[in-house]
Structure formats: C-alpha cells, structure tokens
Amino acid sequence: AVVSTQSTGVDVTRGDSGVITKVRVRLEKLSSMNKPKAFIQWVSEGVRAEVRDYSRLFNHKCPEDPEQVPGGFLTDVNPDSLTLYDALVEARLAGSPAYTSYQFERIGFYTVDVDSTGSRLVFNNTVSLRED
C-alpha cells in the first residue's frame, strides 16, 4: 500500500565552505488537517536537461487575416513563444531515444527531442497539465 507523506524541514547542516551537507526532515502521514497546497518533487540523483515549453506562436487567432495583421503573419510571431529551462531529471532518463514521451509530475507530457545527445537531454512540452 502507498502511504502519502509530507516532509517538513527541521534542521540543515553546512560544511566548512557553507555547502549544505545534511538535511533533517520530519515525515508525517498526510491527512485533511495537514495537506499542503503544493508539493515539491525531489530528484535525488539527477542529470541536467534542457526543457522547452511552448506557448502561442502567433499573437492573433488568425495571423493571415490582413484586417487583424496588416503586416502579414511573420509580423505577428510571438517572440516569447518559447521558454527554456535548465532542469534536473531522473538519471534513468539519460540515453532515452528521440520521441520517447514522459509525464513530468503535475506539469505535463514531454517528448525527447532529436537535438538530444549522449551528454545533453532535451525535452519538448507536448501537452501541458497546468491551468493558467
């Protein structure tokens, strides 16, 4: 049986250089009284990946409509349609072939891009789960 728990930070130990070397937490079984509004997903041994999130490519619903976009569809491109993130993903994803899809918890579905190499993972958002 799966038991849902939440962890609460209790104490942090730092080494001589100030780097955190130990984190003590308290685990509590979740109930209706202590359920948090949000969770943080922990990746203990991750590998770096580039994550690409996409929004609307054009600013107007019909970018080829000369009445809405007199300069043509190229003038209607949204310069903020691509957001890049430097992320940590589980090490088991390293070496995934192109077009393999994964669900990133509570965020969406992502597919391995052909730009990925043995030393650099790249994921493209295909379906978002976030409500904006």
N, C-alpha and C positions, 0 to 999 in steps of 0.2 A: 504494500500500500504506500502511496505517496503522501507524505505529510508536508504541508506548506508551512514554511517558517519565514520569519524575518530576522535579520541580524541588525543589532544596534551597536555602533562603535562605542567601546568602553575606554580603551587606552591605546596610545601609539608609542612605540619605542623607536628612537632615532639613533643611528650610528654616529661616529665621531664627525663625519662630514655633513651630518644633518639629513641624510637619506633615511627614509622610513625602512626599518628592518623587520618590524613586527607590528601586527595589528591585533588587538584583543577585541572580540565581539561577544555579545550575549545573543544566543538564539532563543527565539520564542515561537511557540506554535501560534499560527495566525487564527484570529477569531474576529467576530464582528466588532469587538471593542478595540482591537489594535491593528486593523488592516490599514496599511499606508495608501496614500493617493497614487503613488507611483513606485516603481521598482527600478533598481539599477542591476543590469546584467553583468556578472563578473566573468571575465576571461582570465583564467589563471596563467596559462602559458600560450600567449597569442603570437600571431605573426602579423606584420603590417600589411595593410591592403589599402588601395585607393577605392573609395566608394563614390559612385556618381549618382546623384539624384537629379531628376529632370522635372521641370515644370512646363507650363505652356510655351511652345516655341514662338508663337505669334501673339501680339498684343490684342488683336481683334479676332472675333469669331470667324470672320470671312476676310482673310487678308488680301484676297484677289478682287474684292469689291472696290472699284475705283471711287465710289462715293465715300466709303469709310476710310480707304487708304489710297489717297490720290497719287502717292509716290511709287506704288507697286508693292508687292509682297515683301521684297527684300528690305524695304524701309520699315517694315512692321515687325522685324525679328526682335524678340525679347532678349536683350543682352544678358539677362540674369536667369536664363532658362536652364543653365547647368550649374549645379553646386557640387564642389569636390570636397570630400572629407578624407583625412588620413585616419584610418581606423585600425583597431586590433580585432582580429577574428580568430576563432579557434584554430590551433595548429593543424588539425586534421583536414582543414580545407586546402592547405598548401598542395599544389600539384593537381588541383581539380581541372578536368578538361573544359575547354570553352563550351559554352551553352549549358553547363550544369547549373541548375537552379537550387536556391536555398531560401528558407524563410529566416529573416533576421527578426528575432522575437519582438513583437509589438511594433515593428516598424514597417515591414513589407517583404516582398519577394524580390530577390536579386539573382542575376544570372552572371556567370563568369564571362568576362569579355575576351575577345580574341587578342586584345592588347596585353593580356596576362603573359608572364614569362615564369620560368622556374624560380626566379628571385623576386618577382613582383606580381601580386594578385590584384586584379581589377574587377570590380563588381558594378553592374548597371542595375538600377532600380527598374523593375518591370511592372510591379503592382504595389501601390502604397496602402498601408493599413491605417495611417494617421488620418485623423479628421482635422482639417484645418479650418 
